Amino acid sequence: MDDAVIAAITAEVADSRKYRGVARVLIAHLAAIELGKGRRHKEAVKEVKNRLHQTVGAYLDGAEMDYAAALARLRAALPDDRKAVCYTMLDHHASSRERLKLLDEFYTTLFGALAPVTSVIDLACGLNPLAIPWMPLMPGARYLAIDVLDDLARFYDDALPLLGVDGRGLSRDVSREGVFDDLGQFDVALVIKALPCLAQIDRTAPARLLQSIPARVLIVSYPVRSLSGESKGMRGHYAESLAQLTADQPWTVERFDFADELAFRITKADRQPA
């Protein structure tokens, strides 16, 4: 495959206003997939943008957060007030907005039996790391937030230490093989509503991701309604999807049904805490 053609498509998509903040490694990955289908340049650009809309753009609904202003608010807030600041910020992303009513119940339920949690890797994280004040983590826990938005990853480099964790952001395409090779081990991995989006990139990505995540416990969740508010049998569909992904694995899978989200806690028997 011609690297120059991939680079040209990547540059054109990355120069568009909506996707200029997306990690180029993801754009190049999608460009290679579309060129592999025999698409020409113009058609490949269109399809890459369509895929990016499905995986990233659909959740950026015009209320995107001003990262510089958000960081300034966190820095200006007293430590006891930062939880309230985070709550307002979580409203800036469609996925985390749906969880606002569940925050206490969600993390108390899913983390409660895991104490002490000293390290977390949050994959395709969106604004989820801003829910750290609701997570029962050990003080100074290691927290790695991975997303495909470069500006968001840089924001977390500065914001996460303000939330009481030893944290940083990383811009990376988690649908690719070998993505975790240099990251070490973690107690818990958060895969919050991420698998359906990853499947839009590569249908084999969800199974590969779950197997390769370097964590003892995986917390995986799915939406139960579309962004338009329709359920369409999504709870049953995603429960079956997770069952298929874990069917041949020696893992313990626990199911948790929340009002607005379906979650699973997966314990990998062959992993040890970080």
Secondary structure, DSSP 4 states (H G I P E B T S, - for coil): --HHHHHHHHHHHHTSTTTTTB-HHHHHHHHHHHHHTT--HHHHHHHHHHHHHHHTGGG--S----HHHHHHHHHHS-GGGHHHHHHHHGGGSHHHHTTGGGHHHHHHHHHGGG----EEEETT-TTGGGGGGGS-PPTT-EEEEEESBHHHHHHHHHHGGGGTSEEEEEE--TTSTTTTTTS--EEEEEEES-HHHHHHH-TTHHHHHHHH--EEEEEEEEESS-TTS--TTHHHHHHHHHHHHHTTS-EEEEEEEETTEEEEEEEETT----
